[in-house]
Structure formats: C-alpha cells, structure tokens
Amino acid sequence: MEPTRTCAGCGQQRPQSQLVRLSVDAAGLLVVGQASGRGTYLCASTECVEQAVRTRAIPRRLRASLEVPTDLTERVLAVLAGV
C-alpha cells in the first residue's frame, strides 16, 4: 500500500505519488520536488497552491522563515507533468 500525505493547501489526504513535495535546502531556499529534510506536500492544483500561500501554510509546516516564489504554481505543475 502506498503511503498517504496531507496537502498543505486543501488538507485532504492523498497517495504520495499524486502530490508534490516541498522542502527547504541548506541555504534556506524552497525546493520543489524530491529533496532531503523537513517537507510538506501540495496537490497539483492552482487552488491548493494559492490557498497554501495565502494561509502561509508552507513556511509554517516547514518550520522555516522563507519567501515563497511567485512562480510556485507553475513549478508544482511542472514537477507532476515530468518537465
């Protein structure tokens, strides 16, 4: 059975393969896709990304003070599209 994770935007649990992982690198920058360290997950929908940004769920879940890039939605969709 595949592990499930919770989306930081909508709060729904989904299989891990349907979500995009976000984490913080050693320099304190947001990494979209697989990387080590504390992470959080987002659905591949514009609404989930916008809600997570609006509620500041990403920095809170990552326990880091960071700037969320303005092109986060495009980066999340590109990871799931395999680009």
C-alpha positions in Angstrom: 0.0 0.0 0.0 1.3 3.4 -1.0 1.8 6.0 1.9 -0.6 8.9 2.1 0.3 12.5 2.8 -1.8 15.6 3.5 -1.9 18.6 1.2 -0.8 21.9 2.8 -3.5 23.7 0.8 -6.7 21.8 1.0 -5.9 19.5 3.9 -7.0 16.3 2.0 -5.0 13.1 2.3 -3.9 11.6 -1.0 -1.4 9.0 -2.2 2.1 10.4 -2.0 2.6 9.9 -5.8 -0.3 12.4 -6.5 1.4 15.2 -4.5 4.4 17.4 -5.0 6.9 17.6 -2.1 8.3 20.9 -1.0 11.3 21.3 1.3 14.0 23.8 2.4 17.6 23.4 1.3 20.7 24.2 3.4 20.6 27.8 2.1 17.0 28.3 3.3 15.5 28.3 -0.2 12.3 26.4 -1.2 12.9 23.3 -3.2 10.1 21.8 -5.3 10.4 18.1 -5.8 12.2 15.4 -4.0 14.9 16.6 -1.6 16.0 15.7 1.9 15.0 17.4 5.1 11.7 18.5 6.5 9.0 18.6 3.9 5.4 19.3 3.1 3.1 18.3 0.2 0.8 20.1 -2.2 -1.8 18.8 -4.7 -1.2 19.7 -8.3 -3.9 22.3 -8.4 -3.7 26.1 -8.6 -6.3 26.4 -5.9 -4.3 24.3 -3.4 -1.1 26.2 -4.1 -2.9 29.6 -3.8 -4.6 28.6 -0.5 -1.3 27.3 1.0 0.4 30.6 0.1 -2.5 32.8 1.3 -2.6 31.0 4.7 1.2 30.8 5.0 0.9 27.1 5.5 4.2 26.3 3.6 6.6 28.2 5.9 4.7 27.1 8.9 4.8 23.4 8.0 8.4 23.6 7.0 9.2 25.5 10.2 11.2 28.0 8.3 11.1 31.7 7.6 11.2 31.8 3.8 9.9 33.7 0.8 7.5 31.6 -1.3 8.4 32.2 -5.0 5.8 33.9 -7.2 6.1 31.1 -9.8 5.3 28.3 -7.3 2.2 27.2 -9.1 4.0 26.7 -12.4 6.9 24.9 -10.6 4.5 22.5 -8.8 2.6 21.7 -12.0 5.8 21.2 -13.9 7.1 18.6 -11.4 4.0 16.5 -11.8 4.0 16.8 -15.6 7.6 15.5 -15.6 9.1 18.6 -17.1 
